[in-house]
């Protein structure tokens, strides 16, 4: 009976907290995991970016996708998901001879997979609330154009080591921009349960 009472109490506490009220579990460790993944992505460098100056490209990361209160929660989750997926695709590419450290790549893939799984759960509930028009809104369109530009660049450069290095650096920039967005989402989730 005591075990049953403990379980019921835990369920009530979970359902009354911010994650329970939103149907989304963007936990504090999600932001910490983003920071760890950012370090892993940074540590993958095997070529000096200076060696690849001739391959530099300005991809024009759309700041609107991570700026302040302009972005709805479902849009923000979509942005995070797309950037994480792009990074996952980048480190999973078979088209490269880049000698990335396999242990770091495996750790990064594991962390990205965990984050994508968390975001899928959150995003599913938010998409239902905000409706199908979400996919056509400007922040998502701007991000899709940005990511498509990166894919075309890699294809044009035939996934050369320098092209992958340039894109890895770009993914560092865009991913680091999303960390503040993730912290804002986490704080908003925490505010919902606050008095």
C-alpha positions in Angstrom: 0.0 0.0 0.0 2.9 2.4 0.8 4.5 1.7 -2.6 1.2 2.4 -4.3 0.8 5.7 -2.4 4.4 6.7 -3.3 3.8 6.0 -7.0 0.5 8.0 -7.0 2.2 10.9 -5.3 5.1 10.8 -7.8 2.5 10.8 -10.7 0.7 13.8 -9.2 3.9 15.7 -8.8 5.0 15.0 -12.3 1.7 15.9 -13.9 1.4 19.1 -11.9 4.9 20.3 -12.8 5.8 22.3 -15.9 6.6 19.2 -18.0 3.3 17.6 -17.1 1.2 20.7 -17.9 2.8 21.2 -21.3 3.0 17.5 -22.4 6.6 18.3 -23.2 9.7 17.1 -21.3 12.4 19.6 -22.3 14.5 18.9 -19.2 17.3 21.0 -17.9 19.7 18.3 -19.0 18.6 18.9 -22.6 20.5 22.2 -22.5 23.4 20.6 -20.8 23.5 17.8 -23.4 23.4 20.5 -26.1 26.5 22.1 -24.6 28.2 18.7 -24.5 27.3 18.0 -28.1 28.6 21.4 -29.0 32.0 20.6 -27.5 32.1 17.2 -29.2 31.3 18.9 -32.6 34.0 21.4 -31.9 36.5 18.7 -31.0 35.9 16.8 -34.3 38.1 19.3 -36.1 40.9 17.5 -37.9 41.8 20.2 -40.4 42.8 23.7 -39.6 40.0 26.1 -40.8 42.9 28.2 -42.1 43.8 25.5 -44.5 40.3 25.7 -45.9 40.0 29.5 -46.4 39.5 29.1 -50.2 36.4 27.0 -49.5 34.8 29.4 -47.1 31.1 30.1 -47.7 28.7 32.5 -46.0 25.6 30.5 -45.5 23.6 33.3 -44.0 22.1 31.7 -40.9 18.6 33.1 -40.5 18.8 34.8 -37.1 15.0 35.1 -37.1 14.7 31.4 -36.3 16.4 31.9 -32.8 15.5 35.5 -31.9 13.4 36.2 -28.9 9.7 36.1 -28.6 9.0 36.2 -32.3 9.3 32.4 -32.5 6.4 30.2 -31.3 7.3 27.2 -29.2 6.5 24.6 -32.0 8.6 26.7 -34.4 11.5 26.8 -32.0 11.3 23.0 -31.5 11.2 22.5 -35.3 14.3 24.8 -35.7 16.2 22.8 -33.0 15.1 19.5 -34.6 16.2 20.5 -38.1 19.6 21.8 -36.9 20.2 18.7 -34.8 19.2 16.5 -37.7 21.6 18.4 -40.1 24.5 17.9 -37.6 23.6 14.2 -37.3 23.6 13.9 -41.1 26.9 15.7 -41.3 28.7 13.4 -38.9 27.1 10.4 -40.5 28.1 11.1 -44.0 29.6 8.2 -45.9 30.9 10.6 -48.7 33.9 11.7 -46.8 37.4 10.6 -46.0 37.6 13.0 -43.1 39.4 11.1 -40.3 37.1 12.1 -37.5 37.7 10.5 -34.2 35.2 7.5 -34.2 34.7 7.7 -30.4 33.8 11.4 -30.6 31.5 10.8 -33.5 29.8 7.9 -31.7 29.3 10.1 -28.6 28.0 13.0 -30.6 25.6 10.7 -32.5 24.3 9.2 -29.2 23.8 12.7 -27.8 22.1 14.0 -30.9 19.8 10.9 -31.1 18.7 11.5 -27.5 18.0 15.2 -28.1 16.1 14.4 -31.3 14.0 11.8 -29.5 13.2 14.4 -26.7 12.3 17.0 -29.3 10.1 14.6 -31.2 8.0 14.1 -28.1 7.7 17.8 -27.4 7.2 18.8 -31.0 4.3 16.3 -31.6 2.2 17.9 -28.9 3.0 21.5 -30.0 2.2 20.8 -33.6 -1.2 19.5 -32.6 -1.8 22.7 -30.6 -0.6 25.2 -33.2 -2.0 23.5 -36.3 -0.8 22.6 -39.8 0.1 26.2 -40.8 3.2 25.9 -38.8 5.3 24.4 -41.6 4.7 27.3 -43.9 5.7 30.1 -41.5 8.7 32.3 -42.3 11.2 31.1 -39.7 10.9 27.5 -40.9 11.1 28.5 -44.5 14.2 30.6 -43.9 15.8 27.7 -42.0 14.9 25.2 -44.8 16.5 27.5 -47.4 19.6 27.8 -45.2 19.9 24.1 -44.7 19.3 23.4 -48.4 22.2 25.8 -49.2 24.5 23.8 -47.0 23.4 20.5 -48.6 24.0 22.0 -52.1 27.4 23.4 -51.1 28.5 19.9 -49.8 27.3 18.3 -53.0 29.0 20.9 -55.2 32.2 20.4 -53.3 31.8 16.6 -53.5 32.0 16.3 -49.7 35.6 17.3 -49.7 37.4 17.4 -46.4 37.6 21.2 -46.5 33.9 21.5 -47.4 33.0 19.3 -44.4 35.2 21.4 -42.2 33.6 24.6 -43.4 30.1 23.1 -42.8 31.2 21.7 -39.4 32.3 25.2 -38.4 28.9 26.6 -39.7 27.0 24.0 -37.7 29.0 25.0 -34.6 27.7 28.6 -35.1 24.1 27.7 -35.8 24.0 25.1 -33.0 25.5 27.5 -30.5 22.8 30.0 -31.5 20.1 27.5 -30.6 21.4 27.0 -27.0 20.0 30.3 -25.9 16.7 29.4 -27.6 16.7 26.1 -25.7 17.3 27.8 -22.4 14.4 30.2 -23.1 12.1 27.3 -23.9 13.1 25.5 -20.7 12.6 28.7 -18.7 9.1 29.2 -20.3 8.2 25.6 -19.3 9.3 26.4 -15.8 7.3 29.6 -15.6 4.1 27.8 -16.5 4.2 25.8 -13.3 5.2 28.8 -11.2 2.7 30.8 -9.2 
